[in-house]
Amino acid sequence: MPVFRFEAMNSQGQTIKNEVDAVSEEEAIQKIRAQKLFPTSVKPKLGRRGLQTGPGGRRKKSFAIGNVSSKQLTLFTRQLSTLQDAGLPIVRSLKILEGQLKPGVLKNTLITVTDDVEGGMTFSEALAKHPKAFDKLYTNMVRAGEVGGVLDEILQRLADFREKARRLKKQIVGAMVYPIAVITVAGGILYGIMTFIVPKFKAIFVELDVTLPQMTLMLIAFSDFMRTSWYWIPAGIIAFILLIKGVGATTVGRYILDKIKLRIPLFGNILNKAVIARFTRTLGTLVASGVPILEALNITKDTAGNAVISRAIGHVHDSIREGESIAEPLAQSKICDDMVVNMVDVGEETGDLDKMLLKIADQYDEDVDLAVAGLAHLIEPIMIVILGTCVGFIVISLFLPLIKLMNSLGGS
């Protein structure tokens, strides 16, 4: 069995050097951790063959496509924060985490980042070369941590920020699973009624030569459409999606669509609060990390996720550059309610703007949680009413001619 030489830290912070037998480096790391040690360097003993390495003993990049998942990046950020807090050099920390990662996009990216840092680049400069994995917010916060000498704290804040954003997204998606499932099943049932049940009633009506009311004629016409031209429905949905994407690809179109999103009944209020929570948390985190306010606003504008909010943040940025406070242009933009503006104003006066912004974000996150839970409960009766109306329309449309026929037979 191959032998790996390792260096690790014990719970007292002492460096331990030893060897371990393992089939792979991953198994070696697991065995070291099982000894309640934190591995800092794991290398194969000389003489081992078959290890995939490149120049200088570095691992080769594996073939990988796609993007870095939010969960994976958050875990990496938190682990890197822990290693930096323990006092390890950044290159050594990156090598440790790189060795623990499974082959994929993030591992390939870290190999390049580590090489760049070893070549003399700063960590933030190396990250900036990979915008698909590390966005502008990430790289700028890391840069602020490097300048202030508090990289471990900045990485911890970044991990917390990403975890909260991911939790909110997961909650919203989870709340939509049930209604989507119900609508899908109900749509399948209604399709079956339209294509199998209604045609049988149509044949009966034709055979009995019954004069059909307008409701029944509408139902039969829709049934005929579903049986012969059903493909126009998915085609129309696809065309609508492509149209929305095409409009959203333009600056004006995206602004209009984002404005419409904020005004959609029920969903618009939740989306608005979620965007404001993201804006205030991002800005608060950047300010707390020592990023200058104008640069922080530029970063926040690019990561707001809504063109309406981004444009308003841009106006706030321009006003501050001309010497105004944050609260006044924020109030004029009308993207936030009075509570947010007042808390920002108090934060500026007391010098605790970052704390106030994070408090606003916490409050709005809580409001979004409650709103999403309330919406989930509200959607259920709304769906019941809609489905009940559809079923009622079908039943009445089918039985009206039969009732009319029975009345005419009784009268004769």
URKA-V536719 format. One record per residue. N is the residue number from 1. PHI is phi in radians with two decimals (NA if undefined). PSI is psi in degrees with one decimal (none if undefined). D_FIRST is the distance of its C-alpha to the first C-alpha in whole Angstrom. Layout:
# URKA-V536719
n = <N:N>
phi = <PHI:PHI>
psi = <PSI:PSI>
d_first = <D_FIRST:D_FIRST>
This chain:
# URKA-V536719
n = <1:2:3:4:5:6:7:8:9:10:11:12:13:14:15:16:17:18:19:20:21:22:23:24:25:26:27:28:29:30:31:32:33:34:35:36:37:38:39:40:41:42:43:44:45:46:47:48:49:50:51:52:53:54:55:56:57:58:59:60:61:62:63:64:65:66:67:68:69:70:71:72:73:74:75:76:77:78:79:80:81:82:83:84:85:86:87:88:89:90:91:92:93:94:95:96:97:98:99:100:101:102:103:104:105:106:107:108:109:110:111:112:113:114:115:116:117:118:119:120:121:122:123:124:125:126:127:128:129:130:131:132:133:134:135:136:137:138:139:140:141:142:143:144:145:146:147:148:149:150:151:152:153:154:155:156:157:158:159:160:161:162:163:164:165:166:167:168:169:170:171:172:173:174:175:176:177:178:179:180:181:182:183:184:185:186:187:188:189:190:191:192:193:194:195:196:197:198:199:200:201:202:203:204:205:206:207:208:209:210:211:212:213:214:215:216:217:218:219:220:221:222:223:224:225:226:227:228:229:230:231:232:233:234:235:236:237:238:239:240:241:242:243:244:245:246:247:248:249:250:251:252:253:254:255:256:257:258:259:260:261:262:263:264:265:266:267:268:269:270:271:272:273:274:275:276:277:278:279:280:281:282:283:284:285:286:287:288:289:290:291:292:293:294:295:296:297:298:299:300:301:302:303:304:305:306:307:308:309:310:311:312:313:314:315:316:317:318:319:320:321:322:323:324:325:326:327:328:329:330:331:332:333:334:335:336:337:338:339:340:341:342:343:344:345:346:347:348:349:350:351:352:353:354:355:356:357:358:359:360:361:362:363:364:365:366:367:368:369:370:371:372:373:374:375:376:377:378:379:380:381:382:383:384:385:386:387:388:389:390:391:392:393:394:395:396:397:398:399:400:401:402:403:404:405:406:407:408:409:410:411:412>
phi = <NA:-1.04:-2.00:-2.04:-1.60:-2.46:-2.09:-2.58:-1.92:-1.59:-1.15:-1.60:1.49:-1.46:-1.52:-2.00:-2.04:-2.85:-2.22:-2.55:-1.56:-2.79:-1.26:-2.44:-1.13:-1.09:-1.17:-1.07:-1.09:-1.09:-1.18:-1.15:-1.14:-1.10:-1.51:1.07:-2.05:-1.84:-1.19:-1.97:-2.70:-2.31:-2.33:-1.21:-1.20:-0.95:1.88:-1.29:-1.92:1.57:-1.29:-1.37:-2.29:-1.86:-1.03:1.33:1.44:-1.37:-1.18:-1.36:-1.34:-1.64:-1.25:-2.65:-2.22:1.77:-2.02:-1.35:-1.23:-1.08:-1.12:-1.16:-1.18:-1.11:-1.12:-1.06:-1.08:-1.18:-1.15:-1.13:-1.07:-1.11:-1.16:-1.19:-1.13:-1.35:1.62:-1.34:-1.07:-1.09:-1.12:-1.13:-1.10:-1.12:-1.15:-1.08:-1.18:-1.08:-1.18:-1.50:-1.34:-1.33:-0.95:2.98:-1.11:-1.12:-1.10:-1.07:-1.13:-1.15:-1.05:-1.17:-1.06:-1.09:-1.06:-1.15:-1.16:-1.12:-1.41:2.06:-1.27:-1.33:-1.07:-1.15:-1.13:-1.16:-1.18:-1.10:-1.34:-2.25:-1.13:-1.26:-1.67:-2.15:-1.29:-1.10:-1.06:-1.08:-1.15:-1.22:-1.19:-1.11:-1.08:-1.12:-1.17:-1.17:-1.13:-1.50:1.25:-2.22:-1.07:-1.09:-1.17:-1.12:-1.12:-1.14:-1.12:-1.08:-1.12:-1.08:-1.06:-1.19:-1.15:-1.16:-1.12:-1.18:-1.14:-1.13:-1.08:-1.13:-1.16:-1.14:-1.09:-1.10:-1.19:-1.60:-1.12:-1.09:-1.07:-1.13:-1.12:-1.12:-1.09:-1.11:-1.14:-1.10:-1.09:-1.11:-1.14:-1.11:-1.10:-1.10:-1.12:-1.15:-1.68:-2.08:-1.43:-1.04:-1.03:-1.15:-1.15:-1.05:-1.09:-1.12:-1.13:-1.15:-1.15:-1.48:0.96:-1.59:-1.32:-1.61:-1.24:-1.08:-1.04:-1.17:-1.08:-1.11:-1.12:-1.14:-1.09:-1.19:-1.09:-1.08:-1.11:-1.15:-1.44:-1.88:-2.28:-1.05:-1.13:-1.20:-1.20:-1.09:-1.11:-1.15:-1.12:-1.10:-1.09:-1.14:-1.10:-1.12:-1.12:-1.08:-1.15:-1.13:-1.15:-1.19:-1.30:-1.64:-1.10:-1.15:-1.09:-1.13:-1.09:-1.12:-1.10:-1.15:-1.19:-1.12:-1.01:-1.24:-1.93:-1.18:-0.98:1.22:-1.31:-1.05:-1.14:-1.13:-1.10:-1.07:-1.13:-1.15:-1.18:-1.12:-1.08:-1.14:-1.07:-1.22:-1.20:-1.11:-1.12:-1.10:-1.15:-1.16:-1.11:-1.13:-1.49:1.62:-1.33:-0.96:-1.05:-1.17:-1.17:-1.09:-1.16:-1.09:-1.14:-1.09:-1.08:-1.30:-1.98:-1.18:1.46:-2.59:-1.14:-1.13:-1.16:-1.07:-1.14:-1.13:-1.13:-1.07:-1.13:-1.09:-1.04:-1.13:-1.17:-1.16:-1.09:-1.55:1.88:-1.44:-1.44:-1.36:-1.08:-1.13:-1.15:-1.16:-1.19:-1.20:-1.22:1.08:-1.57:-2.17:-1.42:-1.11:-1.07:-1.11:-1.07:-1.14:-1.18:-1.12:-1.07:-1.13:-1.09:-1.17:-1.19:-1.59:1.38:-2.01:-1.05:-1.08:-1.15:-1.14:-1.10:-1.22:-1.15:-1.06:-1.07:-1.08:-1.12:-1.23:-1.08:-1.14:-1.10:-1.15:-1.01:-1.15:-1.16:-1.14:-1.09:-1.15:-1.14:-1.07:-1.29:-1.36:-1.10:-1.04:-1.13:-1.12:-1.13:-1.08:-1.11:-1.13:-1.15:-1.10:-1.12:-1.10:-1.13:-1.07:-1.07:-1.13:-1.08:-1.11:-1.09:-1.38:-1.63:-1.02:-1.10:-1.16:-1.11:-1.09:-1.11:-1.13:-1.13:-1.19:-1.19:-1.20:-1.23:-1.41>
psi = <138.9:151.3:136.1:133.5:138.5:155.9:138.3:162.4:137.0:-175.6:-19.1:0.7:9.1:147.1:127.7:130.8:130.7:-173.2:155.3:141.3:130.9:154.0:-36.8:170.7:-36.6:-41.9:-36.7:-42.7:-41.8:-40.3:-36.9:-43.4:-32.3:-22.4:11.5:38.6:151.0:106.9:133.4:-19.5:125.0:116.8:145.6:142.8:146.1:139.0:-17.0:137.4:158.3:-1.5:127.6:100.4:158.6:-158.8:136.7:13.7:5.6:151.3:144.8:154.2:139.2:160.8:126.7:140.8:164.6:-166.1:166.5:127.5:149.9:-39.1:-43.0:-41.7:-37.9:-43.4:-42.4:-43.7:-43.4:-40.2:-40.1:-37.1:-42.4:-43.0:-38.3:-37.8:-29.2:-6.8:12.1:145.8:152.5:-40.0:-43.5:-38.9:-44.2:-39.4:-38.8:-49.8:-36.3:-41.5:-26.0:-18.5:146.9:155.2:134.3:-171.9:-45.9:-40.6:-44.6:-41.3:-42.2:-32.9:-46.0:-42.8:-44.5:-42.6:-42.1:-40.8:-41.5:-28.5:-2.2:-7.9:154.9:162.2:-42.8:-37.7:-40.1:-38.2:-36.1:-18.4:-6.4:68.3:-23.0:-27.9:-40.7:106.3:-179.5:-38.3:-45.6:-51.6:-37.8:-36.8:-39.0:-39.9:-42.1:-37.7:-35.6:-44.4:-41.2:-5.6:23.2:45.8:-37.5:-41.9:-40.5:-43.1:-36.0:-42.5:-39.8:-43.3:-43.1:-43.3:-46.9:-35.1:-42.3:-41.2:-41.5:-37.8:-40.3:-45.4:-41.7:-37.1:-42.8:-44.6:-41.5:-36.3:-23.4:-10.9:-46.7:-52.9:-36.7:-40.7:-43.6:-44.7:-39.3:-46.6:-44.6:-39.7:-39.5:-40.8:-45.6:-36.8:-40.9:-40.8:-42.9:-35.6:-18.4:-42.6:-51.8:-42.2:-33.7:-41.1:-37.4:-42.9:-39.2:-43.4:-39.4:-40.9:-38.9:-6.6:51.6:137.4:119.6:138.1:168.2:-38.1:-43.9:-39.9:-40.3:-42.8:-44.2:-39.5:-41.4:-37.1:-43.9:-39.3:-42.8:-31.2:-32.7:-28.8:30.9:-27.5:-17.3:-24.8:-56.2:-33.6:-40.4:-39.5:-44.7:-42.6:-39.8:-42.5:-43.9:-37.2:-45.0:-42.1:-39.0:-43.0:-41.2:-16.6:-18.0:154.5:-48.4:-43.0:-42.0:-39.2:-43.9:-45.4:-43.1:-33.0:-39.5:-40.9:-40.5:-13.4:4.9:131.4:141.7:-59.0:-32.4:-42.6:-41.2:-44.6:-41.1:-45.8:-38.4:-40.1:-41.8:-39.9:-41.7:-43.3:-49.6:-36.7:-41.0:-48.6:-42.8:-40.8:-41.3:-44.6:-42.6:-25.7:-1.6:10.7:132.0:146.2:-40.7:-42.0:-37.8:-40.2:-37.4:-43.2:-43.7:-38.3:-40.0:-20.0:13.2:-34.1:6.2:126.5:-33.6:-47.1:-39.4:-42.8:-40.2:-40.4:-36.5:-40.7:-39.7:-42.2:-45.7:-38.7:-41.0:-37.4:-27.2:2.7:0.3:168.6:174.7:-39.8:-42.4:-53.2:-27.7:-38.3:-38.5:-29.0:-24.6:25.6:-14.8:155.0:177.6:-33.0:-43.8:-45.9:-43.8:-40.6:-37.9:-41.2:-44.7:-39.8:-38.4:-41.9:-35.8:-9.1:13.7:45.6:-42.1:-42.3:-40.3:-42.3:-40.8:-33.3:-40.8:-45.0:-42.5:-42.8:-44.0:-34.4:-40.6:-40.9:-40.2:-40.9:-47.3:-40.2:-40.2:-42.9:-41.8:-38.9:-38.8:-38.7:-31.0:-32.8:-35.6:-53.6:-31.4:-42.8:-38.8:-42.6:-45.0:-46.7:-38.2:-39.0:-42.9:-47.4:-41.7:-41.7:-42.3:-47.0:-47.5:-42.5:-36.7:-32.1:-16.8:-47.1:-36.2:-41.1:-42.0:-40.8:-44.9:-37.6:-40.2:-37.8:-36.8:-35.5:-30.8:none>
d_first = <0:4:7:10:13:16:20:21:25:25:29:31:30:28:25:22:19:16:12:10:6:6:6:9:12:14:12:11:15:16:14:16:19:19:19:23:22:23:20:22:19:16:14:11:11:13:12:9:11:13:13:17:19:23:25:24:20:22:20:22:25:24:27:29:33:35:35:34:34:36:34:31:33:35:31:30:34:33:30:31:34:32:30:33:35:32:34:31:32:32:30:27:28:27:24:23:24:23:20:20:22:21:22:26:30:29:26:27:30:29:27:31:32:30:30:34:34:32:35:38:39:39:37:40:41:37:37:41:40:38:41:39:37:38:42:45:45:42:42:45:44:41:44:46:43:42:46:47:43:43:40:38:41:42:38:39:42:41:38:41:43:41:40:44:44:42:43:46:45:43:46:49:47:46:50:51:48:51:54:52:51:55:56:54:55:59:59:57:60:63:62:62:65:67:66:66:69:71:72:73:75:77:77:79:81:82:83:85:87:86:87:84:84:82:79:78:79:76:74:74:74:71:70:71:69:66:66:67:66:63:61:63:61:58:59:61:58:56:59:60:56:56:60:58:55:58:60:57:56:59:60:63:62:59:61:64:61:59:63:63:60:61:64:63:64:62:59:61:61:57:56:59:57:54:54:56:53:51:54:54:51:50:53:52:49:49:52:51:48:51:51:55:57:58:54:53:56:55:51:52:55:52:50:52:52:56:58:61:59:58:61:63:60:61:65:64:62:65:67:65:65:69:69:69:67:64:66:69:68:65:68:70:67:67:64:63:66:68:65:63:65:67:63:62:66:65:62:63:66:64:61:59:58:55:55:58:56:53:55:57:53:53:56:56:52:54:57:54:53:56:57:54:55:58:58:56:58:61:59:59:63:64:62:64:67:66:65:68:70:68:69:72:73:72:74:77:77:76:79:82:83:83:85:87:88:88:91:93:92:94:96:98>
